Amino acid sequence: MSRDMPFLSDAEARDEQEAIGVASFILSLRAKGIRDTTLLRAMELVPREVFAPRRFTDLAKTDVALPLACGQTMTGPRTVAAMLLALGVAPGQRILEVGTGTGYVTALLTKLGAEVTTVERFNTLAESAAQHLKIVEAGKVRMEVGDGLAIRVRDRFDRILLNGARAEIRRR
């Protein structure tokens, strides 16, 4: 039994601490102005620590960007929430996501009911994202490896989400 909670088993104490951590994470987002309950529920259901690099899992429930392999970054939760709110995701929409990273935003999009086609430039990150998406049982996702700004789009999408930043986008 846990010393801090004598009436709970160790597993129950861990579950309680996890629930407290998730509640704290969601309340911190609410305190920063994120009020959309559907989005907050998705962020509650998709554990960011699954997608964070192992050495940074202790920071997964904080509002910070985390470094990833290949010189990439996992965007902070408040910024992710702002992007998804601006995108106006609705159930059944088809979304093209450019820059999969570890798959966190992809998983959130599926929890919001979207069908996602996601493109990641780096094979290492794409493989990692595929594993993470299986763990959280993400919905309908099609993943491609390649340059998201150079792919030939064969399908129609309701929305397009560009993760990351680029100084300029060349028109062809």
Secondary structure, DSSP 8 states (H G I E B T S, - for coil): --SS-TTS-HHHHHHHHHHHHHHHHHHHHHHTT---HHHHHHHHHS-HHHHS-GGGGGGTTSS--EE-GGG-EE--HHHHHHHHHHHT--TT-EEEEE--TTSHHHHHHHHTT-EEEEEES-HHHHHHHHHHHHHTT--SEEEEES-TTT----S--SEEEE-S--S-----
